[in-house]
Amino acid sequence: MGAVAEPGRQALLTSDPAVSVIILNFNGAHYLGDCVGAVLDQQLDRNFEILVVDNDSQDGSAALARGLPGVRVVLAPRNLGFAGGNNLGIRHARGQQIVLLNNDTRVHPGWLQALVDASASVPRVGAVTSRLAWADSPSRIQNAGLLLLSDGSGGDRGVNEPTTDYGERCEVFGFCGAAALLERSALADVGVFDARYFMYYEDLDLSWRMRLRGWRILYEPRAEVEHVHAASSREWSELFVFHADRNRVLTLVKNARWRFLWRCLGQLAARAAGPEGTALRARRSVRGRLIVSLAFNLWPALLQRWRIRLRRRLADSDIESWAYPRATWDDRSK
């Protein structure tokens, strides 16, 4: 094992970091100090850098970030969302391993080393996802990797179950973009996030593209993170529903074979017309805007589909073998 990087100062001063930690921030001044401080406390057997990408915050976050030791600040010209903001950070990052971290997280000691160790544990790893627990209930899982549900949706593996039940490293379908390591070689092969998504489903889309090219994605339980979910947009708000519903469909159009795609769209349409509730009221409010946006983005998505599927190395049956029953997930996630 090489010399341990001094947290903060060496992470800032090194000219050749092996690992880049990108903290995406939008109006997160109340989270940012704790988030960055926990990363600065990490010990790693190689040099690393910390980048705060500020998505045009209006709460003084950028000035706060500039005053934090061991941090390089990248300013976005406007709010680029999760997808565009992280893409900007990836362009500025110097490491061969890119670690994404939401500003509403707090990592535990050993988190960064655990991610790096897992990435070297088996061949052709494209991503390693952390063990995320609820910030207000840290003994319960928020995400232990992304599931591909049988209706084409993404699901949080292990949500609300005890963290002790998810103590083994294993392969999962996808990574959660709130706290994950991505290999630059995998990104060079499949591309970065789809900036049109803005927020939600960009991690499932990128995970699917990685899998189609034969990259593996691991879950690492020793990479422990506490996370405030949906801090940037209230869950089941119109903003949340619009982007989640649109991007779910775009992800299917881009990546799935036609038979799976049509089956999933039928199930999603049935769910969208389900019993009255907060989600249905939000869907009704955004329906017109959603239809227009899908129509506008359909042809670019079909072009991407042609490129993605032309280069696939993994059979669709292998992808669909990961599909987790939606009804089972609904019951377990309550």
Buried (B, 14 or more C-beta within 10 A) or exposed (E): EEEEBBBBEBBBEBEEBBBBBBBBBBBBBEBBBEBBBBBBBBEBBBBBBBBBBBBBBEBEBBEBBEEBEBBBBBBBEEBBBBBBBBBBBBEBBBBEBBBBBBBBBBBBEBBBBBBBBBBEEEEEBBBBBBBBBBBEEBEBBBBBBBBBBBBBBBBBBBBEBEBEEBEEBEEBBBBBBBBBBBBBEBBEBBBBBBBBBBBBBBBBBBBBBBBBBBBBBBBBBBBBBBBBBBBBBEEBBBBBBBBBBBBBBBBBBBBBBEEBBEBBBEBBEEBBEEEEEEBBEBBEBBBEEBEEBBEEBEEBBEEBBEEBBEEBEEEBEEBBEBBBEBEEBEEBEE
